[in-house]
Amino acid sequence: MNSRWNTTEAYDLSLYEIPAEPVRKPQPAPALRKKAKTQKAVQRSAMRRLAVCAVLIVVFLAMVLYQNVSTIELGNEIQTQNDLYAALLDEHSYLSGKLTARTAQEVDSYAAGQGLCKVQGYQTTYIRLNEADAVTRTQAAPSGSLLEQFIDRMDTALEYLRIK
């Protein structure tokens, strides 16, 4: 062990102490004359603040009124446009009906001019397939040979080109 550690030397701790602030002496109250000036300054300051608050309130109310007026005007404009839209829809349905009637009349007059007539009941045949019905292959059915496939493709090409 080191013998220096076991010494009983005293340390001067006063070097680390924070010096205390000197005691302040109370100051005398300001004279009445200064109070009067201070009260006038406080009154002027209060009046200025009151005036600024009043101006801000008036500006705020004006903004609220302007916003309400603009909202009402936009609502009226929307209602006007909705009424116009409804009127246009009515006109569209009227004109569509008129066009349909006119087209039917023109088709009937054109068909009568060409010597055509409406389909009669005896001209229509209905095919009903029940479970008992069966499909059979006839002798004329395509056999699937290369020549038949070539002819079918040529027919398809001619139909596509609108030659046939």
ABEGO torsion letter per residue (X at the ends): XBAAAABABBBBAAAABBBBBBBBBBBBBBBAAAAAAAAAAAAAAAAAAAAAAAAAAAAAAAAAAAAAAAAAAAAAAAAAAAAAAAAAAAAAAAAAAAAAAAAAAAAAAAAAAAGBBBBBAAABBBBBBBAABBBBBBAABBAGBAAAAAAAAAAAAAAAAGAX
